[in-house]
Amino acid sequence: MITPELIEEEKSLSFALELIEEKKSLSFVKCRICHKNANPEITIKKMGSSFGVICKKCSKSFTDRDIELMHNMFCAFGGYFAKMSNSKEVTNSKLREFSSDYKKCKTIENEIKTLHSAFLYGIRPQQLVKSLKLLIN
């Protein structure tokens, strides 16, 4: 005999199965640095006083110090790595813009702004330092 309780139990079981299938097809875990899906391979890194999920690509691309620095910058000022663009043309024009701004004003505030902007445009810390040295001299 079909009872209302049995129908309700069947609905909840059906919903649970749908949710499991949805989780298999979508990733609910995002990298703290680039905001891309981090599944299936993730790394847990210490970031300040907490821990965060990092995708395999970011884990290989950045040192622990770089990851912690980027995490702190993004927490303070928002954004994520390569949010604005990661095309080579934009990166090169942004590096030229950063170097001209850096020449004009060498304050700690400008350095922080430059570093945060570089992260948003997908420029790695080492790449920024090398480019600034080349473009300023």
N, C-alpha and C positions, 0 to 999 in steps of 0.2 A: 504494500500500500504506500502511496506517495503522500508524504506529510509535508507541511510547510517547513519544518525543520530540515528535512532531507533536501528539499529544493534549495534552501538557504546554504546548506553545507556544500552542495554541488556547485553553487555559484561561487562560493569563496574558494573552492578547490580550482575551479576553472580560472578564476582571476589570478591565483597564485601561479598556475602553469603559464599563463600569458606573461606575467611579470618575469618569470624565469627565462622565457624565450626572449623577451625584450632585453634583459640584462646580457644575454649571450650575444645579441646583435649590436648593442650599443655599449660604449664605455662610459661609466659614470665617474671614473677617476681621471682628473685632469692634472697635468704637470703644473707645479707651482711657478715654474719659470716661463714656459712657452704657452701654456694653457691648451696644449694639444692632448688628445686622448693618450693616457699613459699605459693603458693595458696593451698587451698582456705582460710586458716586462717593466717592472717599476723598481725604483730604488728609494729607500727611505733615508733622508738626509737630515742631520741636525741643523736647524736654522735659528740661531739665537737661542731662545729658551724653549723653543718648540721643535717639532719635527714636521717634515713635509714630504710629499710624494713627488719624485722627479722621474721623468721619462728616461729611457735608455739613452736617447740621443743627447739630451742635456747633460746627463751624468758623464758621458764620454767626452763631451765638448768642453766642459767647464771644470775648473778645480773646485774643491770644497769652499775655498775662500771666495771665489767668484760667485758661486751659488748663494752663499750667505749674503754677500754684498748686494746682489741683484734682488734677492728676497727682501732685504731691508729697504732698498730703494723703492721697490714696488709697493711695499706696505706703507711707506711714508708718502709717496707721490702718486701711486696708482699705476696701472698699465701692466704689461708683460712683455717678454722678449719678442722682438719683431712684430709688435702689434701694428705699427704704422706701415711697415713695408720691409721686404727683405730682397728687393731687386737690386742688382749691382749698380744700375744707373743712379737710383735714389741714394744708395749707400755712398757712392763716390761724391755726389753733389752735397750730401749732408756732411761728409768728412771735410770738404772744402769750407762749408759754412761754419762748422765747428772750429776749424783752425783760424778763420778770420775773426770769429767772436773771441776765441781764446787769446789771440794776439792783442786785442783791444783791452781786455780786462782779465787780469790773472788773480781773481779773488777766489776764496774757497767756495763761495756761493755759486760763482760761475762754473767752477770745476764740477760741483755736484750736479748742476743743471745740465752741463755738457755730458757727463757720464750717464745720467738718467735718460737724456734724449738719445744718446747712442744706443742704449739698451732697447729703447722703444723701436728704433730703426734696425735692430738686428745686428748691431756692431758689437763685437766681443771686446772686452777690456784690452787685451793685448793688441788687437787690431787698431783700436783707438789710439793707444799710446804710440805705436809705430807710425801711424799716419800723421798724428800731430807733430811728431819729431821731424818727419820728412817735409810736411807742408809748411811748418813754421820756419825752418832753416832755409 
